[in-house]
């Protein structure tokens, strides 16, 4: 026995050591020891140093790999994630003679679209972070950039780092010394004033007179020492079509320009001293002659120190040697023998740990338990896996159904937005864009503003992560025009797919999805037509599902966590059950204990046919009598609960009404709902007192259950209405309000059948702190609520009629909604009402309104809210005209009419000195 215990302790010690080692090296588990190489996927750039080492940006700009001359992986640098979910990307890099790597590291929003900041970062020859040389922040007030910031072409010459900064109106060149002994703050050394209406695409060089930059409109300029620029390409008379756009521009060792012409699918070379001669260095034909396939899709190039040209496509790297030969493709990085050996060691330790675990089980089962398993352990080994598997299976089905529903909703949203592109992009104006020279012109900017105004109108999370693009269809070719990617250029041909061909040939919207290292995307495309109905373009809207995937992962983690908790709970239950089964006396004791705790339905079942069995029968008889007595007491208590709701007692932490005392109170944050019948006074005058009581009771019995169905508390009846409280969330309160409004239409239809006039009511909903408590005096107690929110909700209910709304809510409710996209409402702006000091931002919830009213309000929502914005900033003429357009479409819109008359008054006569952008409603 002692030897077995000692062996078990030794095994557990070894398991602990192995677990510690595996935990410290868990990232190495990604390398399977039988894999000799790592294929590239998502390459964007490659450079080499003087020792023939190759540095590549892979994994959609997330990773930098260093390969030696034999293609063996030396190290990898992986971009991290920002504190708020932002993502880092590597956009450019250079290497010095000592092997230090310099890269432009760009911080993007969580969806990988908008640029937040940029840095010039240095890494040591071993791939470790060294220091940051330069940082630049971007904010919403400046020029918004997408995927690509303003920093360009980091380069190293003679012990100095150079890089360009695109400042829109000018291009600046900075330098920073490499040595740590010298000041590390970059210094501006040269400024180039850009020609009018020209915008920088790329730049290269570091000496004035030998600095060249390309523009977004397709030209190449040379910059001189005095800051002026001279056109180098294309010169007048040059045989160049309007679609030849120079990209991936670099200077070779002889001062010649190398760039990629995607329109002609070739890499060209231009000597500025002979600007009318353009050489085709690499074409599809020349590549095929060397046995290489080049797609010229997202291709980039760079100049190696030996004068060769490095050509990079998404999954392969080639070189064009100075003699014109194109080398075979490099499509993967080889793992070093050391890395594979480390992987073998790691996996061997993992296998050894598994074997040690099995050996520990063998010691316990054979040596310590002598092949006997306690009944408790048998139940655990059998029931827990079965139940856990069942829960996993059920959770998987629910999760898959949930995921499928979310994807369907995403596609529906994208299709709607894509179809709306026809209203955002004028087809006739799109046809007028004929070349890259139209970049950022009046038409281009109008397209950008319209699209951005739609997608930036609401900053909620579910309206973020959209990627927008406009394409032109001409002569059977689809050209890029406008995208949320500053790395893309106008009139680059876009590859043909079955989906976009369906759009341009049949005029039918199409949807699709793709997944790459930049994320998982869903997209929808729809045709753009001109005034003659001809398809002239395509509008695309896609969405990065990173936010949805995060939610899915959170749901999955929650499922796993709950399964683990339930399994642990199940273990405890099984232990208790087994413990009871082992002894009738213990079972009796536990059963009596359950009865003592208040579980009166507990029945003691003992089949031993002895005194213990007789005692069990006596306990059952006693429990039955106690249960009958408790039932009577509970029925009596239920009668009290109809006057004082049980929820109210729970808020006061009281078990029963017997514990309630004068002055008991508690503070809560709840949604407050005020419901009232409109015109009840005139109606009640036509009824007898008995008819009044019957009507009110009938009406409340019909609408009251909606409050309880959504975990609400009916706090007080107000004659022709009631006040309700919702402790769980604003979504429940708002859903109850909407369902009551829908029920009203059905109720009125029944009244109409018997000749009664229809009724209407208003609902005011507010969320905020309140105090629940008991008021009165010793002989008469009553539950009550004290809160400013009650007054606010009451005022909202009274304002529903003048504002033409059935349900009015405050911004406190909107901000508390967990799923705001599931409700239909519109912003009424800031409203100043009597009895409330500060103006309220109110929202009209029309989801429960009759179909005609709801459709008209939904149709005019964007125009109405834009008009409110005009009003709040004092643009009364624009607001008046906008509200007039709303009224023309919806003549029953009281809110629009009210705004219209006030806008007209203010426009004609001016505002008062106290006007602060609010709407006064009395």
Buried (B, 14 or more C-beta within 10 A) or exposed (E): EEEEEEBBEEBBEBBEEBEEBBEEBEEBEEBEBEEEEBEBBBBBBBBBBEEEBBBBBBBBBBBBBBBBEEEBBBBBBEBEEBEEEBBBBBBBBBBBEEBBBBBBBBBBBBBBBBBBBBBBBBBBBEBEEBEEBBEBEBEEEEEBBBBBBBBBBBBBEEEBBBBBBBBEEEBBBBBBBBEEEEEBEBEEEBEBEBBEEBBBBBBBBBEBEBBBBBBBBBBBBBBBEEEEBEBBBBEEEEEBEBBBBBBBBBBBEEEBBBBBBBBBBBBBBBBBEEBEEBEEBBBBEBBEEBEBEBBBEBBBBBBBBEEBBBBBBBBBBBBBBEEEEBBEBBBBBBBBEEBBEBBEBBBEBBEEBEEBBEBBEEBEBEBEEEEEEEEBBEBBEEBBEEBBEEBEEEBEEEBEEEBEEBBEEBBEBBBEBBBBBBEBBBBEBBBEBEBBBBBBEEBBEBBBEBBBEBBEEBEEEBBBBBBBBBBBBBEEBBBBBBBBBBBBBBBBBBEEEEBBEBBBEEEEBBBBBEEEEBBBBBBBBBBBBBEEEEBBBBBBBBBBBBBBBEBBEEBBEEBEEEBEEBBEEBBEEBBEBBBBEEEBEEBBEBBBEBBEEEEBEBEBEBEEEEEBBEBBEEBBEEBEEEEEEBEEEEEEBEEBBEEBBBBBBEBBEBEEBEEBEEEBEEEEEBBBBBBBBBEBEEBBEEEEEEEBEEBBEEBBEBBBBBBBEBBBBBBBBBEBBBBBBBBEBBBBBBBBBBBBBBBBEEBBEEEEEEEEEEBEBBBBBBBBEBEBBBBEEEEEBEBBBEBBBBBBBBBBBBBBBEBBBBBBBBBBBBEBBEEBEEBBBBBBBBBBBEEBEEBBBBBBBBBBBBEEBBEBBBEBBBBBBBBBBBBBEEBBEBBBBBBBBBBEBBEEBBBBBBBBEBBBEBBEEEBEEEBEBBBBBE
